C-alpha cells in the first residue's frame, strides 16, 4: 500500500495517462492516410529491351485514376522518368483496362483502378547494371473523400530483371492498351458523322453522278459490283491514311496529353469555330482547285488506279462539307486518350461514306428510293454548323478549367449553349434565314420535329443556370463546383459582407477588401488563400485565425460549406469573429519562382504547385493529410483548441468554434 501514498509516483502516472489521452484525442482527427503502396519490377525481353512494371496495391474502398482524364476531373496518374544516356523510353506508359465509373466526386465518367493495378513502360537499356529512377504522381479517392496529389519515387533494378516471353508480353500489353469501350464509342460517333456528311449539299448530289459513271463504264453487272467495291475500299483507305498521318504527326505521347494541354484546346476552339462559321454560310473551306484538276485527270486512266483517283477526287470536291466534320472527328478522337483513336475515327467516318456509294453503284435501281436534292441539304449543313459551334466552346472550357481562370464557369457555358440551341430552334422553325437557304412557304414535318427536339433540349438546360445537375450532358459543362453559385442560385439569400471591429459593424465592399482577400460565395465570407497575408490581417484586426484545409475535389468540404457554414449562428462567427484562410491542397497552379523550395518530406524534390505547398504544410504541422480539416489558432500560430475534421453536426461544430474563440479571448 506504500506506493499509493507515493505522491511523485502518482503524479507521474496521472501525467502519463493525461498525455496518452491527449495523444488519442488528436489521433481521432489527425491521421496520415497512405492507402496506396507502390512496388517495382523489371521484365527482360532481350539483351537490350526491358519492361518496367510499377504496381499499385490499393486498400479497400480506395481507388486511383487513369493517366487520361478530362479537365475538371481528378489529377491523372503520371509517370516521370529521370533521363540519362543509359536508356531510352519507347512509347508511352501502358495501363490496364480498369473500370469506367460515374465518379460522385467530380460528377463525370472517369477510368479508375481499385485493389491492384500495374503500369508498364518499355525501355531500351545500354547497361543493365544501372538502376532506372522515376516517380509517379497520383490522386487517391474513396467515396467523396480525395487525398491531395501524392508523388512517390520509384527505383527499377534492371539487373534483377526476369526473362519473359516477348510475344506473350507484347500480347498482354496490347490487351491492356486497348480500351474497347472507348474505341467502339469513337467508331460509332464517327460513323454517325459520316452518315450525316452524306446528307450535305457537297456529297449527296455526287451519289447519282458516281452511279452513272459506274453504270456506263462497266461492261456487265458483275464488273460494276467489283468496281463499286474497289471504289468503296479506296474511300476508306484515303481517310484511314489521313488518320494514320495525324497519329504519326503528333506522336502517341502528344495525343495522350491533348485533353489537358491549354494551347491545343485553344487551337481546337478556334479551329471548330472556323468550321462552324463555314457551315453557317459565311464562306467555304476548299482545297486548291489545281489539286482537283490533277486528280480528276488521273481518274480517266481507268482500272484500279483510275478508281482510286476517282475516290480521291470525291474527297477533294466534297471537302468544303466533309472537311469540318473530319476535323472535328480527328480532334475528338485525338483527345480521347487512345493512340489509334484518329485511325478508328476515320475508319468509321469513311465506312459510312463508302457504303452508300458502293451499294448504289452496285445496284443502280435503288436510286429511285433516294429523296431529291433540294434546300433540305443546306439545312443539314447549317444544323452541323450549330453543333460545331457548341462543341467549340467545350474546348475553350477545357482550357479555362486547366488554368482555373473562372472566365467560362458553368453558368456562362450553359448560357452560351442555351443561346446556340435556342437560335438553332428558331432557324428550324423558319424564324432565322442564313445566306444559302432557299425560300420556303412552309417547313417539313422532319424539320419541325428536329426543331421541337432542339427547343426541348434548350428548355431542359435552363434550370442548370439555377443549379440543376443536368445529368444528360454532365460530361460537357464544367462541374457544379466550378460555378458562380456552387449550390445553386437562391440557395441562400445573399446579403452584404460585414466586418465587425470593436463592436461596430460596417459594410465591406469589394473595393475595401484587405490585401489578398476575396469574398467566398455563396455565403459572402471574407477569406484568404495566402497564409501570410491572412495571418497579417488577423494581427491587424486582433482576431483568431481559422485554417480551412480544403480542396477543389473535396465533396465533404462542399457539404460542410453548404450544410454547416450556412447556418446563421455558424455563419455569423465565420464572418465576424475569425479570419478565414482557405488552403487548397489540390491547387495545380505553379508556384512563383521565388516560392519554389525543396520538399521536407521528400528531400531532393521541389515543391512545384501551390497545392503541394499547403499539403506538405498540413502533413508536417498537423500530422494529417485528409480534408476538410479545420484549425483555430492564435496570432502566434498556436492551436487554441484541438483541430476537427468533417463535422456535419451543426451544434458540435458551433460549440467547437465558441470554445476556440473563448480560449483566444
DAHUQUI-V112959 format. One record per residue. N is the residue number from 1. RES is the residue in one small letter. BURIAL is + if it has 9 or more other C-alpha atoms within 8 Angstrom, else -. D_FIRST is the distance of its C-alpha to the first C-alpha in Angstrom with 2 decimals. Layout:
N_RES_BURIAL_D_FIRST ; N_RES_BURIAL_D_FIRST
This chain:
1_x_-_0.00 ; 2_x_-_3.77 ; 3_x_-_5.58 ; 4_x_-_5.56 ; 5_x_-_7.31 ; 6_x_-_9.41 ; 7_x_-_12.53 ; 8_x_-_14.83 ; 9_x_-_12.83 ; 10_x_+_12.51 ; 11_x_-_16.16 ; 12_x_-_17.23 ; 13_x_-_15.86 ; 14_x_-_17.64 ; 15_x_-_20.63 ; 16_x_-_20.82 ; 17_x_-_20.93 ; 18_x_-_23.35 ; 19_x_-_25.60 ; 20_x_-_25.40 ; 21_x_-_26.46 ; 22_x_-_29.28 ; 23_x_-_30.40 ; 24_x_-_30.76 ; 25_x_-_32.45 ; 26_x_+_35.01 ; 27_x_-_35.54 ; 28_x_-_36.61 ; 29_x_+_39.67 ; 30_x_+_39.95 ; 31_x_+_41.00 ; 32_x_+_43.61 ; 33_x_-_45.74 ; 34_x_-_47.54 ; 35_x_-_49.17 ; 36_x_+_52.01 ; 37_x_-_51.83 ; 38_x_+_55.03 ; 39_x_-_56.23 ; 40_x_+_59.57 ; 41_x_+_62.02 ; 42_x_+_65.63 ; 43_x_+_68.51 ; 44_x_+_71.51 ; 45_x_+_74.91 ; 46_x_-_77.13 ; 47_x_-_77.13 ; 48_x_-_76.97 ; 49_x_+_75.85 ; 50_x_+_72.19 ; 51_x_+_70.22 ; 52_x_+_66.97 ; 53_x_+_64.55 ; 54_x_+_61.65 ; 55_x_+_59.45 ; 56_x_+_57.06 ; 57_x_+_54.29 ; 58_x_+_53.36 ; 59_x_+_50.33 ; 60_x_-_51.01 ; 61_x_-_52.51 ; 62_x_+_53.36 ; 63_x_+_56.86 ; 64_x_+_58.86 ; 65_x_+_62.49 ; 66_x_+_65.86 ; 67_x_-_67.60 ; 68_x_+_70.21 ; 69_x_+_69.24 ; 70_x_-_71.26 ; 71_x_+_70.75 ; 72_x_+_68.30 ; 73_x_+_66.22 ; 74_x_+_63.16 ; 75_x_+_63.02 ; 76_x_+_64.78 ; 77_x_+_63.35 ; 78_x_-_65.11 ; 79_x_+_65.34 ; 80_x_-_66.19 ; 81_x_-_67.37 ; 82_x_-_67.39 ; 83_x_-_71.07 ; 84_x_-_72.43 ; 85_x_-_75.48 ; 86_x_-_73.84 ; 87_x_+_73.98 ; 88_x_+_75.78 ; 89_x_+_74.42 ; 90_x_-_76.78 ; 91_x_-_76.86 ; 92_x_+_73.83 ; 93_x_+_70.34 ; 94_x_+_70.71 ; 95_x_+_68.15 ; 96_x_+_67.68 ; 97_x_-_69.11 ; 98_x_+_65.96 ; 99_x_-_66.03 ; 100_x_-_67.79 ; 101_x_-_65.74 ; 102_x_-_66.16 ; 103_x_+_63.31 ; 104_x_-_61.71 ; 105_x_+_60.42 ; 106_x_+_63.88 ; 107_x_+_66.14 ; 108_x_+_68.36 ; 109_x_+_68.93 ; 110_x_+_67.19 ; 111_x_+_66.76 ; 112_x_+_63.16 ; 113_x_+_61.22 ; 114_x_+_58.11 ; 115_x_+_55.87 ; 116_x_+_57.80 ; 117_x_+_61.01 ; 118_x_+_62.93 ; 119_x_+_65.31 ; 120_x_+_67.97 ; 121_x_+_70.07 ; 122_x_+_72.96 ; 123_x_+_73.56 ; 124_x_+_76.09 ; 125_x_+_74.39 ; 126_x_-_76.08 ; 127_x_-_73.26 ; 128_x_-_70.66 ; 129_x_-_68.35 ; 130_x_+_67.40 ; 131_x_+_64.84 ; 132_x_+_65.75 ; 133_x_+_63.47 ; 134_x_+_63.33 ; 135_x_+_61.15 ; 136_x_+_60.85 ; 137_x_+_60.28 ; 138_x_+_59.30 ; 139_x_+_57.86 ; 140_x_+_55.49 ; 141_x_+_55.19 ; 142_x_+_53.50 ; 143_x_-_54.95 ; 144_x_+_55.37 ; 145_x_+_52.98 ; 146_x_+_54.42 ; 147_x_+_52.69 ; 148_x_+_54.53 ; 149_x_+_57.09 ; 150_x_-_55.43 ; 151_x_-_57.13 ; 152_x_-_55.99 ; 153_x_-_57.45 ; 154_x_+_59.06 ; 155_x_+_60.07 ; 156_x_+_62.66 ; 157_x_+_62.91 ; 158_x_+_66.61 ; 159_x_-_66.46 ; 160_x_-_64.22 ; 161_x_+_66.64 ; 162_x_-_67.36 ; 163_x_-_71.03 ; 164_x_+_72.05 ; 165_x_-_75.35 ; 166_x_-_76.88 ; 167_x_-_78.86 ; 168_x_-_75.82 ; 169_x_+_73.85 ; 170_x_-_76.73 ; 171_x_-_77.03 ; 172_x_-_73.34 ; 173_x_+_73.59 ; 174_x_-_76.62 ; 175_x_-_74.89 ; 176_x_+_71.88 ; 177_x_+_74.11 ; 178_x_+_76.16 ; 179_x_+_74.87 ; 180_x_-_77.38 ; 181_x_-_76.56 ; 182_x_+_77.17 ; 183_x_+_80.40 ; 184_x_-_81.75 ; 185_x_-_81.06 ; 186_x_+_82.94 ; 187_x_+_85.81 ; 188_x_+_86.29 ; 189_x_+_86.08 ; 190_x_+_88.62 ; 191_x_+_90.79 ; 192_x_+_90.87 ; 193_x_+_91.73 ; 194_x_+_94.53 ; 195_x_+_95.92 ; 196_x_+_95.84 ; 197_x_+_97.65 ; 198_x_+_100.46 ; 199_x_+_101.09 ; 200_x_+_101.80 ; 201_x_+_105.37 ; 202_x_+_105.26 ; 203_x_+_104.46 ; 204_x_+_105.72 ; 205_x_+_109.44 ; 206_x_+_109.15 ; 207_x_+_108.68 ; 208_x_-_112.32 ; 209_x_-_113.60 ; 210_x_+_111.62 ; 211_x_+_112.76 ; 212_x_+_116.34 ; 213_x_-_116.04 ; 214_x_+_114.80 ; 215_x_+_117.32 ; 216_x_-_120.21 ; 217_x_-_119.01 ; 218_x_+_118.08 ; 219_x_-_120.93 ; 220_x_-_119.27 ; 221_x_-_116.20 ; 222_x_-_114.18 ; 223_x_+_114.76 ; 224_x_+_113.75 ; 225_x_+_110.45 ; 226_x_+_109.79 ; 227_x_+_110.50 ; 228_x_+_108.36 ; 229_x_+_105.37 ; 230_x_+_105.90 ; 231_x_+_106.09 ; 232_x_+_102.76 ; 233_x_+_101.07 ; 234_x_+_102.47 ; 235_x_+_100.92 ; 236_x_+_97.50 ; 237_x_-_97.88 ; 238_x_+_98.78 ; 239_x_+_95.73 ; 240_x_+_93.33 ; 241_x_+_94.64 ; 242_x_+_93.79 ; 243_x_+_90.20 ; 244_x_+_89.94 ; 245_x_-_91.33 ; 246_x_+_88.68 ; 247_x_+_85.88 ; 248_x_-_87.30 ; 249_x_-_87.99 ; 250_x_+_84.43 ; 251_x_-_82.60 ; 252_x_+_79.66 ; 253_x_+_76.98 ; 254_x_-_78.88 ; 255_x_+_79.38 ; 256_x_+_75.65 ; 257_x_+_74.96 ; 258_x_+_77.67 ; 259_x_+_75.57 ; 260_x_+_73.32 ; 261_x_+_75.91 ; 262_x_+_76.94 ; 263_x_-_80.43 ; 264_x_+_81.30 ; 265_x_+_80.33 ; 266_x_+_82.41 ; 267_x_-_85.37 ; 268_x_+_85.11 ; 269_x_+_85.09 ; 270_x_+_88.35 ; 271_x_+_89.82 ; 272_x_+_89.25 ; 273_x_+_90.42 ; 274_x_-_93.72 ; 275_x_+_94.02 ; 276_x_+_93.48 ; 277_x_+_96.07 ; 278_x_+_98.51 ; 279_x_+_98.07 ; 280_x_+_98.53 ; 281_x_+_101.97 ; 282_x_-_101.78 ; 283_x_-_102.95 ; 284_x_-_103.05 ; 285_x_-_101.21 ; 286_x_-_103.77 ; 287_x_-_104.15 ; 288_x_-_107.18 ; 289_x_-_110.40 ; 290_x_-_111.52 ; 291_x_+_108.71 ; 292_x_+_110.02 ; 293_x_-_113.59 ; 294_x_-_112.76 ; 295_x_+_110.62 ; 296_x_+_113.22 ; 297_x_-_115.93 ; 298_x_+_113.88 ; 299_x_+_113.48 ; 300_x_-_117.25 ; 301_x_-_117.03 ; 302_x_-_116.28 ; 303_x_-_114.28 ; 304_x_-_110.52 ; 305_x_+_110.59 ; 306_x_+_112.51 ; 307_x_+_110.12 ; 308_x_+_107.10 ; 309_x_+_108.70 ; 310_x_+_109.61 ; 311_x_+_105.92 ; 312_x_+_105.12 ; 313_x_+_107.84 ; 314_x_+_106.20 ; 315_x_+_102.85 ; 316_x_+_104.55 ; 317_x_+_106.79 ; 318_x_+_103.96 ; 319_x_+_101.51 ; 320_x_+_101.83 ; 321_x_+_100.17 ; 322_x_+_98.05 ; 323_x_+_96.88 ; 324_x_+_94.41 ; 325_x_+_93.07 ; 326_x_+_92.74 ; 327_x_+_90.98 ; 328_x_+_88.48 ; 329_x_+_87.74 ; 330_x_+_87.25 ; 331_x_+_84.91 ; 332_x_-_82.80 ; 333_x_+_82.75 ; 334_x_+_81.89 ; 335_x_+_78.76 ; 336_x_+_77.60 ; 337_x_+_75.63 ; 338_x_+_77.87 ; 339_x_+_80.06 ; 340_x_-_82.89 ; 341_x_+_82.63 ; 342_x_+_85.91 ; 343_x_+_87.72 ; 344_x_+_86.53 ; 345_x_+_87.41 ; 346_x_+_90.91 ; 347_x_+_91.40 ; 348_x_+_90.56 ; 349_x_+_92.76 ; 350_x_+_95.72 ; 351_x_+_95.55 ; 352_x_+_95.93 ; 353_x_+_98.90 ; 354_x_+_100.52 ; 355_x_+_100.38 ; 356_x_-_102.77 ; 357_x_+_105.22 ; 358_x_+_105.22 ; 359_x_+_105.60 ; 360_x_+_108.33 ; 361_x_+_110.19 ; 362_x_+_110.04 ; 363_x_-_111.00 ; 364_x_+_113.19 ; 365_x_-_113.87 ; 366_x_-_110.35 ; 367_x_-_111.40 ; 368_x_-_112.93 ; 369_x_-_109.47 ; 370_x_-_108.36 ; 371_x_-_108.49 ; 372_x_-_110.97 ; 373_x_+_109.93 ; 374_x_-_109.64 ; 375_x_-_107.60 ; 376_x_-_104.58 ; 377_x_+_104.03 ; 378_x_+_103.46 ; 379_x_+_101.08 ; 380_x_+_98.92 ; 381_x_+_98.97 ; 382_x_+_97.95 ; 383_x_+_95.08 ; 384_x_+_93.83 ; 385_x_+_94.12 ; 386_x_+_91.81 ; 387_x_+_89.28 ; 388_x_+_89.50 ; 389_x_+_88.87 ; 390_x_+_85.74 ; 391_x_+_84.37 ; 392_x_+_85.11 ; 393_x_+_82.57 ; 394_x_+_79.88 ; 395_x_+_80.21 ; 396_x_+_80.19 ; 397_x_+_77.02 ; 398_x_+_75.45 ; 399_x_+_76.19 ; 400_x_+_74.78 ; 401_x_+_71.54 ; 402_x_+_71.07 ; 403_x_-_71.67 ; 404_x_-_69.69 ; 405_x_-_72.57 ; 406_x_+_72.32 ; 407_x_-_76.10 ; 408_x_+_76.63 ; 409_x_+_73.72 ; 410_x_+_73.72 ; 411_x_+_75.80 ; 412_x_-_78.44 ; 413_x_+_78.70 ; 414_x_+_79.14 ; 415_x_+_81.65 ; 416_x_-_83.72 ; 417_x_+_83.65 ; 418_x_+_84.56 ; 419_x_-_87.50 ; 420_x_+_88.64 ; 421_x_+_88.53 ; 422_x_+_89.89 ; 423_x_+_92.84 ; 424_x_+_93.26 ; 425_x_+_93.48 ; 426_x_+_96.16 ; 427_x_+_98.03 ; 428_x_+_98.04 ; 429_x_+_99.26 ; 430_x_-_102.13 ; 431_x_-_101.05 ; 432_x_+_100.73 ; 433_x_-_103.36 ; 434_x_-_103.04 ; 435_x_-_105.81 ; 436_x_-_106.75 ; 437_x_+_106.48 ; 438_x_-_109.58 ; 439_x_-_110.81 ; 440_x_-_109.86 ; 441_x_-_110.77 ; 442_x_-_107.90 ; 443_x_+_104.71 ; 444_x_-_104.15 ; 445_x_-_101.76 ; 446_x_-_99.70 ; 447_x_+_99.42 ; 448_x_+_98.50 ; 449_x_-_95.78 ; 450_x_+_94.34 ; 451_x_+_94.51 ; 452_x_+_92.60 ; 453_x_-_89.94 ; 454_x_+_89.61 ; 455_x_+_89.46 ; 456_x_-_86.77 ; 457_x_+_84.68 ; 458_x_+_85.22 ; 459_x_+_84.06 ; 460_x_-_81.04 ; 461_x_+_79.87 ; 462_x_+_80.16 ; 463_x_+_76.77 ; 464_x_+_75.20 ; 465_x_+_75.95 ; 466_x_+_73.50 ; 467_x_+_70.71 ; 468_x_-_71.85 ; 469_x_-_70.59 ; 470_x_+_74.10 ; 471_x_-_72.84 ; 472_x_-_76.38 ; 473_x_-_76.64 ; 474_x_+_73.00 ; 475_x_-_73.86 ; 476_x_-_76.38 ; 477_x_+_75.15 ; 478_x_+_72.07 ; 479_x_+_68.73 ; 480_x_+_67.82 ; 481_x_-_65.27 ; 482_x_+_68.10 ; 483_x_+_69.72 ; 484_x_-_70.58 ; 485_x_+_68.75 ; 486_x_+_66.01 ; 487_x_+_65.21 ; 488_x_+_68.79 ; 489_x_+_71.08 ; 490_x_-_70.11 ; 491_x_-_66.45 ; 492_x_-_65.58 ; 493_x_-_67.87 ; 494_x_-_68.20 ; 495_x_-_67.90 ; 496_x_-_68.05 ; 497_x_+_65.37 ; 498_x_+_63.71 ; 499_x_+_61.73 ; 500_x_+_59.78 ; 501_x_-_59.49 ; 502_x_-_58.43 ; 503_x_-_58.95 ; 504_x_-_62.51 ; 505_x_-_63.52 ; 506_x_-_66.46 ; 507_x_-_68.31 ; 508_x_+_67.74 ; 509_x_-_70.72 ; 510_x_-_70.85 ; 511_x_-_72.71 ; 512_x_-_69.80 ; 513_x_+_67.04 ; 514_x_-_64.86 ; 515_x_-_65.60 ; 516_x_+_64.26 ; 517_x_+_63.46 ; 518_x_+_64.95 ; 519_x_+_64.91 ; 520_x_+_62.83 ; 521_x_+_64.69 ; 522_x_+_64.70 ; 523_x_+_62.29 ; 524_x_+_63.88 ; 525_x_+_60.68 ; 526_x_+_61.22 ; 527_x_+_59.46 ; 528_x_+_59.42 ; 529_x_+_59.51 ; 530_x_+_59.15 ; 531_x_+_55.61 ; 532_x_-_56.77 ; 533_x_+_59.39 ; 534_x_+_57.02 ; 535_x_+_54.36 ; 536_x_-_57.09 ; 537_x_+_58.30 ; 538_x_+_54.80 ; 539_x_+_54.50 ; 540_x_-_57.94 ; 541_x_-_57.17 ; 542_x_-_53.49 ; 543_x_+_52.06 ; 544_x_+_49.18 ; 545_x_+_50.13 ; 546_x_+_49.68 ; 547_x_+_50.05 ; 548_x_+_51.49 ; 549_x_+_51.31 ; 550_x_+_54.00 ; 551_x_+_56.87 ; 552_x_-_60.42 ; 553_x_+_59.48 ; 554_x_+_56.26 ; 555_x_+_56.89 ; 556_x_+_53.47 ; 557_x_+_54.24 ; 558_x_-_57.47 ; 559_x_+_55.69 ; 560_x_+_53.33 ; 561_x_+_56.32 ; 562_x_+_58.34 ; 563_x_+_55.84 ; 564_x_+_53.16 ; 565_x_+_54.79 ; 566_x_+_57.81 ; 567_x_+_55.99 ; 568_x_-_56.98 ; 569_x_-_53.58 ; 570_x_+_52.55 ; 571_x_+_56.02 ; 572_x_+_56.08 ; 573_x_+_52.99 ; 574_x_+_54.37 ; 575_x_+_57.69 ; 576_x_+_56.65 ; 577_x_+_53.06 ; 578_x_+_52.37 ; 579_x_+_54.43 ; 580_x_+_54.61 ; 581_x_+_54.90 ; 582_x_+_55.68 ; 583_x_+_55.32 ; 584_x_+_57.09 ; 585_x_+_55.58 ; 586_x_+_58.65 ; 587_x_+_61.29 ; 588_x_-_63.85 ; 589_x_-_65.79 ; 590_x_-_65.95 ; 591_x_+_64.26 ; 592_x_-_66.57 ; 593_x_-_67.39 ; 594_x_-_65.41 ; 595_x_-_62.31 ; 596_x_+_62.18 ; 597_x_-_59.20 ; 598_x_+_57.42 ; 599_x_+_54.68 ; 600_x_-_51.15 ; 601_x_-_50.01 ; 602_x_-_53.05 ; 603_x_-_54.18 ; 604_x_-_57.92 ; 605_x_-_58.66 ; 606_x_-_60.05 ; 607_x_+_59.13 ; 608_x_-_62.47 ; 609_x_+_61.89 ; 610_x_+_60.41 ; 611_x_+_58.14 ; 612_x_+_56.74 ; 613_x_+_55.85 ; 614_x_+_53.84 ; 615_x_+_52.27 ; 616_x_+_50.99 ; 617_x_-_49.82 ; 618_x_+_47.79 ; 619_x_+_46.35 ; 620_x_+_45.31 ; 621_x_-_43.94 ; 622_x_-_42.42 ; 623_x_+_41.76 ; 624_x_+_43.83 ; 625_x_+_47.47 ; 626_x_+_48.00 ; 627_x_+_49.95 ; 628_x_+_49.93 ; 629_x_+_47.14 ; 630_x_+_46.82 ; 631_x_+_45.24 ; 632_x_+_45.16 ; 633_x_+_45.02 ; 634_x_+_45.80 ; 635_x_+_48.64 ; 636_x_-_46.55 ; 637_x_-_46.02 ; 638_x_-_42.31 ; 639_x_+_41.02 ; 640_x_+_40.72 ; 641_x_+_38.87 ; 642_x_-_37.96 ; 643_x_+_41.29 ; 644_x_+_42.42 ; 645_x_+_44.74 ; 646_x_+_47.01 ; 647_x_+_46.11 ; 648_x_+_48.81 ; 649_x_-_47.14 ; 650_x_+_49.02 ; 651_x_-_46.49 ; 652_x_-_43.60 ; 653_x_+_45.74 ; 654_x_+_46.93 ; 655_x_-_43.40 ; 656_x_+_42.53 ; 657_x_+_45.59 ; 658_x_-_44.80 ; 659_x_+_41.24 ; 660_x_+_42.60 ; 661_x_+_45.36 ; 662_x_-_43.03 ; 663_x_-_40.90 ; 664_x_-_44.17 ; 665_x_-_45.26
